[in-house]
Amino acid sequence: MANILQIKHLGKKFGANEVLRDINFSVSKGEVVCIIGASGSGKSTLLRCINLLEYPTSGDILYHGQNILEQNISNAVYRAKMGMVFQQFNLFNNLTVLDNCVVGQIKVLKRNKEEARKTAMEYLEMVGMSQFINAKPTQISGGQKQRVAIARALSMEPEALLFDEPTSALDPEMVGEVLKVMKDLAKSGLTMLVVTHEMGFARDVANRVVFMDDGVIAEEDVPEVIFNNPTNDRTRAFLKRILEG
């Protein structure tokens, strides 16, 4: 399978604090990769570097073999290809659900309003939010906001979707509705890179699980190996704590 993304020797420092060290991994088309690890292990920073919300201090990010950290690639164009779904939804509270999904298409993809609305409606329908198109984000639940945020990212028709702990800000009863949408997307063949605390999702849906510990990738393998027979002591200790906790 062709690599969409290849991360080589990626490092990130904030001042003297080294948050990521020598990160190497790749994501192939149609793959679901889950990144797990304790809080502060660098998972979200890695995702933010991949989407250029943070600039890496060292290393390369290759998108279809081309280094996106070189000056000749437009960040906006690249970001449109790497959709991002945030922990806190990041919706525009002054816009309706529909307009939240339209505005990026018009601004970045230069689609006309009619085409943008049609695309947005398609994805809002897909995530079960089409009846809320005239609501403002403040009028809907957390789970509904996250489903709108997913529809907004999909409306840009990205090549891959990056999820940064998409369920961690939700009440427990809303987690299921968001995970169901994500499982359906995985089944549809969408390339997904998911930072998550939902071990059941990682076990059932991921093609590959990456365990991060203290800014490095400590272990990376198929879910069966990571969850049933991890080789790294830190992976074992983390999973024991999470699964028994």
N, C-alpha and C positions, 0 to 999 in steps of 0.2 A: 504493500500500500504506500501511496505517495505521502511524504511528510508535508503537512501544511506548515508546521512550526518546528523549528529546531533551536533549542536553547544551548548555547555553548559557553562554558566557563563564566556564567553570569555571577556578578557580585554587586552588592549594594551596601553602601555605608551611609549612615546619617551622622555626620561629624565623625567622632571616633568610634561610634557604635557600628560594628559590622553585622548587618542583619541577614545578608545572604552571602554564602561563600561557595564559589566554584560549582554552580548549579548546571547540570547537563541532563537534558532529556528532550524527547521529541513527541509530537502529537501527529498522528496520521489521520487522513480523511475518514470520517465516520466513526472515529474512536471516542469512547467516553473515558476520560482519565479523572479519577478522584484523588485529590490531595488531602491527606489527613495529617494530624499532628496536634500537639498541645498548643494552647494560646501562646503567642510570642515566638513560635518556631519559624516564622517567616513566610507562612503560606499566603496571606493576603498581600504582603509586599511583593512576592513573586508574581502574583496575578496582576497587580498594579504596574509592575515593570513590563510584563508582557503586553499590556494595553497602553503602555507609555503614559500612564497617569503619574508614574514615578520614572525618573531616568536612571537606568543602571549605571553603576560606577565603573564597571568593567564587564567584558564579555560581549557576546554577539547574540542577536535574536534574528534568526533567518526565517523569512516568510516566503515560501516557495523558493528557497535557496538564495533569496536576496536579503542582505543585511539591512533591517529597517532602521538601524541606528545611524546609517549613513545619511547625509543631508538630502539626497535626491529623491526621497520618498515622502509624500505628504502624510503627516500624522493623521489628519482628518479622514483621508481616504482609507488608510490602514485601519484606523479605529472603527470605521464603518464595517470593515470586514471581520473585526473581532468584537462582536456584540458583548456588552457587559451588563450583568444583572447584579445589583448591589444589595448588601445586607439591609440598608435603610431605604430601599426602593428608589430614592432620588427622583421622584415624580415632580412635575411642576404643579404646585397646589392651585395656582391661578388659572390653569387650563383644564378643560374637561378631559375625561378619559380618552375620548377619540382624538382630541387635539394633541395630547401627550404623545400619541402614536403617529401623528401626522407631521409634526413640526420638524423633526430630524430629517425625514425623507425630503421635505421641500428644501431645507437649508443645505443639507450635505449632498444628497443624491440628485438635487435639482429636479425632482419630480413635480408635475403639476398637481394642483390641489385635488382634482378628481381622482387621479391615479393613486395619489397618496392615501386618500380616504378609502378607496376600494381595497388597497393592500392592508391598511390598518384594520378594516372591518373583518377581513379574512382571518387575521391572526387573533383579533379579539374574540371572534367566534370560536376559534380553535381552543382558546384557553377558558372558554365559558364566561366571557365578560361582555358579550355584545349587547346585552340588555342594559348595561350601565354606561353607555357611550356619552350621555349628557351629564353624568355625575362628575363632581369634582373629587379629587383624591381624599379630601377631608370627610367625605360622605360615605366612604366605603371602608370595609375592614382591612386589617393588615394582610390577610391572605389574598384578598381581592386586589389590593394595591400591588402585591408581588406578582400576581398573574398579569396585571396591566403592564408592569415593568418588563415581564417576559415578552408580552405581545409587542411592546414598544421596540425591544431589542430585535425581535424577529422581523418587524416591519422594515428594518434596514436590510433584510435578506443577507445576513452575514454568513461568512463561511464557517465560522465557529462561534460558539457562545461561551463566555467565561462567566461563571457564577461564583460570587464571593459570599460564602455562608448565607445562601438565600433564605434559609428558614430560621436563622438564629434570633431574629427580632420578632418572631411570630409567637402567638399563644399556641400551646400544644395542639389544641383542636384545629388550628388552621394549617399546621405543618403538612398534614396528609394531602390537602387539596393542591398545595404547591408541588409536593413530591410526585403526585400523580401526573401533573402536567409535564414535569421533567422526565418522568419515565416514558411518557408517550413520545416526547421529543427524541429521546434516546432510541426508541424503537423505530422512529421515522428515519434514522440514519444521520441525524445532525451530529456534527463534531462538537463535543462538549468537554470543557475543562472545569471541574467543580471542586472548589474548596468547601469541605463540609464536615460537620460533626455527626451527620446521620450515617452511622456505621451500616445500618441495614441497607440503605440506598447504595452505599459504596460496594457492599458485598454482592448485592443483587444486580446492579445496573452497570458498574464499571467494567471495562475491558482490562483496565490496569489501575493499580492503586499505588500512589507515591506517598511514602511516609517521610515527613520532614521533622527534623529534630535540631534545634539550636542553629538554624540557618543553613543546614545542609540536607541533602537527600540521603537519609540513612538507609532506606530500603525501597525497592521498587519491584513489583511483580504482579502477577494475576491475583485477583481477590482470594482465590482458594489458598494460595500460598501465604499471602499476607495475614489472612484471618485464622488459618488453621495450622500453619507451620512456619511462622516467621523465623528468619535466621538471625536477626539482630536483637540483642537483649533489650535495647531501648524500645523497639517496636513491640516486643512481648510485654514489657512493663506498661507501656501506654495503653495497649488494647485490654490488658487485664484490668487496669484502673477504670477505663471507659466502660467496658462491658459488664464489669461487676458493680460499678458505681451507679 
